[in-house]
């Protein structure tokens, strides 16, 4: 399973903002889905890790 930031409608954003204001805390919206992780060679993993380091992000290889 992998989670990403949710795509929200304007109404969703308004509802979340109201709740944030009442809680006095910021909220993040995530959506999760099942994915199959891709099998990677050592060389492929090294290439992914190099780009992750360069960009300061995390990448996940999944099956199409």
ChimeraX commands (.cxc) that place a marker at each C-alpha (Angstrom):
marker #1 position 0.00,0.00,0.00 radius 0.5
marker #1 position 1.21,3.48,-0.82 radius 0.5
marker #1 position -0.24,6.82,0.22 radius 0.5
marker #1 position -0.02,10.17,-1.56 radius 0.5
marker #1 position -1.41,13.61,-0.92 radius 0.5
marker #1 position -5.07,13.68,-1.91 radius 0.5
marker #1 position -6.60,15.56,-4.80 radius 0.5
marker #1 position -9.36,17.62,-3.23 radius 0.5
marker #1 position -12.30,19.62,-4.47 radius 0.5
marker #1 position -12.79,23.23,-3.44 radius 0.5
marker #1 position -15.51,22.07,-1.03 radius 0.5
marker #1 position -13.17,19.46,0.47 radius 0.5
marker #1 position -10.56,22.18,1.03 radius 0.5
marker #1 position -13.11,24.47,2.67 radius 0.5
marker #1 position -14.29,21.68,4.99 radius 0.5
marker #1 position -10.72,20.79,5.96 radius 0.5
marker #1 position -9.84,24.45,6.54 radius 0.5
marker #1 position -12.83,24.85,8.88 radius 0.5
marker #1 position -11.76,21.80,10.85 radius 0.5
marker #1 position -8.14,23.02,10.99 radius 0.5
marker #1 position -9.33,26.35,12.37 radius 0.5
marker #1 position -11.49,24.71,15.04 radius 0.5
marker #1 position -8.66,22.35,16.05 radius 0.5
marker #1 position -5.98,25.03,15.70 radius 0.5
marker #1 position -3.86,22.39,13.96 radius 0.5
marker #1 position -2.88,21.89,10.31 radius 0.5
marker #1 position -4.15,18.73,8.62 radius 0.5
marker #1 position -2.75,16.77,5.67 radius 0.5
marker #1 position -5.03,14.73,3.41 radius 0.5
marker #1 position -3.70,11.39,2.14 radius 0.5
marker #1 position -5.23,8.81,-0.17 radius 0.5
marker #1 position -3.93,5.23,-0.11 radius 0.5
marker #1 position -4.04,2.46,-2.70 radius 0.5
marker #1 position -2.67,-1.02,-3.12 radius 0.5
marker #1 position 0.24,-1.32,-5.55 radius 0.5
marker #1 position 2.70,-4.05,-6.46 radius 0.5
marker #1 position 6.31,-3.10,-5.92 radius 0.5
marker #1 position 8.57,-3.63,-8.93 radius 0.5
marker #1 position 11.44,-6.08,-8.76 radius 0.5
marker #1 position 14.65,-4.13,-9.23 radius 0.5
marker #1 position 18.25,-5.06,-9.95 radius 0.5
marker #1 position 21.06,-3.71,-7.80 radius 0.5
marker #1 position 22.02,-1.37,-10.64 radius 0.5
marker #1 position 18.45,-0.08,-11.03 radius 0.5
marker #1 position 18.21,0.56,-7.28 radius 0.5
marker #1 position 21.49,2.47,-7.37 radius 0.5
marker #1 position 20.14,4.70,-10.17 radius 0.5
marker #1 position 16.96,5.36,-8.21 radius 0.5
marker #1 position 18.90,6.11,-5.03 radius 0.5
marker #1 position 21.20,8.50,-6.88 radius 0.5
marker #1 position 18.22,10.50,-8.17 radius 0.5
marker #1 position 16.58,10.45,-4.73 radius 0.5
marker #1 position 19.75,11.89,-3.22 radius 0.5
marker #1 position 20.07,14.53,-5.92 radius 0.5
marker #1 position 16.44,15.67,-5.58 radius 0.5
marker #1 position 15.93,15.14,-1.85 radius 0.5
marker #1 position 12.85,12.95,-2.43 radius 0.5
marker #1 position 11.82,9.31,-2.10 radius 0.5
marker #1 position 10.91,7.28,-5.19 radius 0.5
marker #1 position 9.01,3.97,-5.25 radius 0.5
marker #1 position 9.13,1.67,-8.28 radius 0.5
marker #1 position 5.81,-0.09,-8.88 radius 0.5
marker #1 position 4.48,-2.48,-11.49 radius 0.5
marker #1 position 2.46,-0.77,-14.24 radius 0.5
marker link #1:1,2 radius 0.2
marker link #1:2,3 radius 0.2
marker link #1:3,4 radius 0.2
marker link #1:4,5 radius 0.2
marker link #1:5,6 radius 0.2
marker link #1:6,7 radius 0.2
marker link #1:7,8 radius 0.2
marker link #1:8,9 radius 0.2
marker link #1:9,10 radius 0.2
marker link #1:10,11 radius 0.2
marker link #1:11,12 radius 0.2
marker link #1:12,13 radius 0.2
marker link #1:13,14 radius 0.2
marker link #1:14,15 radius 0.2
marker link #1:15,16 radius 0.2
marker link #1:16,17 radius 0.2
marker link #1:17,18 radius 0.2
marker link #1:18,19 radius 0.2
marker link #1:19,20 radius 0.2
marker link #1:20,21 radius 0.2
marker link #1:21,22 radius 0.2
marker link #1:22,23 radius 0.2
marker link #1:23,24 radius 0.2
marker link #1:24,25 radius 0.2
marker link #1:25,26 radius 0.2
marker link #1:26,27 radius 0.2
marker link #1:27,28 radius 0.2
marker link #1:28,29 radius 0.2
marker link #1:29,30 radius 0.2
marker link #1:30,31 radius 0.2
marker link #1:31,32 radius 0.2
marker link #1:32,33 radius 0.2
marker link #1:33,34 radius 0.2
marker link #1:34,35 radius 0.2
marker link #1:35,36 radius 0.2
marker link #1:36,37 radius 0.2
marker link #1:37,38 radius 0.2
marker link #1:38,39 radius 0.2
marker link #1:39,40 radius 0.2
marker link #1:40,41 radius 0.2
marker link #1:41,42 radius 0.2
marker link #1:42,43 radius 0.2
marker link #1:43,44 radius 0.2
marker link #1:44,45 radius 0.2
marker link #1:45,46 radius 0.2
marker link #1:46,47 radius 0.2
marker link #1:47,48 radius 0.2
marker link #1:48,49 radius 0.2
marker link #1:49,50 radius 0.2
marker link #1:50,51 radius 0.2
marker link #1:51,52 radius 0.2
marker link #1:52,53 radius 0.2
marker link #1:53,54 radius 0.2
marker link #1:54,55 radius 0.2
marker link #1:55,56 radius 0.2
marker link #1:56,57 radius 0.2
marker link #1:57,58 radius 0.2
marker link #1:58,59 radius 0.2
marker link #1:59,60 radius 0.2
marker link #1:60,61 radius 0.2
marker link #1:61,62 radius 0.2
marker link #1:62,63 radius 0.2
marker link #1:63,64 radius 0.2
view
